[in-house]
């Protein structure tokens, strides 16, 4: 509805205009008193005002100025009416004060109605725009609320994953550490076989934890592809050796072939390629009862310094019905089949494989026949560096590690078994270890003795690793406050890394602690500190 006001000191003019302009969508008001007209603009929410210029008591210019100066009425569209010939200055004055148009007496009602209709359309359009803007503001507000809820949910999810990862990885760290200690003892053939199976089962459980965490990283877009010089033959061999115990436990043959024409060195993301192959091989072994699994790497195409490699993992397992092949890549879903139910699955492995292959720029295909077997094939382009040679792995990793000399280390961890395991590993390298069971205990020990390095868990009672590092860096003596600090945790969030960097943590190690990784970090920090 449009509200129109007519202000003219002649009542006949007021009546004529209000009658001419009145219709279903317009309400007309009129007055011969200028001051009353200004009040009516407020009382009736006037949209358009037709105001005579020449009036006693208050001129049309003065009334226009009063309307435009008041916040409650300045939106009113004013048309000035005059009965005499106005010069340019008067016209400009009215427009400058805020009038949108002029009408000249004697009025032509057709022109008057047309001008009012034109302004009415503008007002209705502006109302529609304002309404849309209001809706957009509401949508924006709701969207911000939804984003806030999503962020809180994301944070809660990350905290849950961090806590879950910590709770699972901590005992896993102890198990793998104890396995490492047992490997250094004298074992007969049967014990060695059992230990290999125990190692495999532990790493399989660790892989499950990693799968859950990787799903979170993929969703957050935090998975990065880091390509390094890689010996594919060695990589495939190591992966098959790792998965062989499970195949042997089911009396399955596990074989692999790598095309001899593949260069010794290709640029690949070793971590992600390893993850893809382990998931596919484990999956093939799990769904195979007789026969075996074969891994094959071939060259599909060569372009200058790049080669297109094809990785295929074939099994003689239960197979997948063609109508269900699309379902296997759905997260958390399992095949709706009595045979598939027999084997069980988390529904994480294949979705992660597909995502990782796509992130690497490759493609993943599957061919299967029920009761015959399944072949997963993924292809990807790899850069070749023919001039670089990959250094050979020594016969035993232990022989490659030299003992440290005169190194004193403070180990802070609230888990007694983990302290025992880590201390045993460090002792093999001739490192003297003092233990602390929480952050405050670590701070007190670091205050009273000079250590060469501190190895500290992030999540500890009494005082966590971040706060402990802050106190060490800010409150200890000049020498002690610069001790190299390595932090370890089951799940390192990005904010933990940033917080650690701010307080002065030098390096991070993920649980379960790999001896090779720990040795490398210690060697790097100690060498840097003694330069």
KARAHU-V997771 format. One line per field, one symbol per residue. phi: phi as a letter, one per 30 degrees, with the letter a starting at -180 (. if undefined). Layout:
phi: ???
This chain:
phi: .cccccbadcddddddddddddadcbccbbacceddddddeddchdcbbcbddcbdibdddddedddddcedbddddccdcbcbdcdeddddeddddkdcabbcdddcdddedddddddeddddddddddddddddddddddddddddddddddddddddddddddddddddeddddddeddddcdbdedddddddddddddddddddddddddedddddicdccccbdbcdddddddddddceeddddchcdcbbbbedddedbbdbdedddddddddddeddddcbcbjabbcbbbccabbhcbbccccbbcbcddibeedcddddcddicbddbeddddciadicedededddddddicbbbbbabdickbbcbbbadbdccddccdddddebddddcdddbhccbcccadcdddddddddddddcicdcccbcadddddddddcbccdabcbddcbdiaddddddedddccddedddcddbccbadacdddddddddddjddabbdddddeddddddddddddddcd
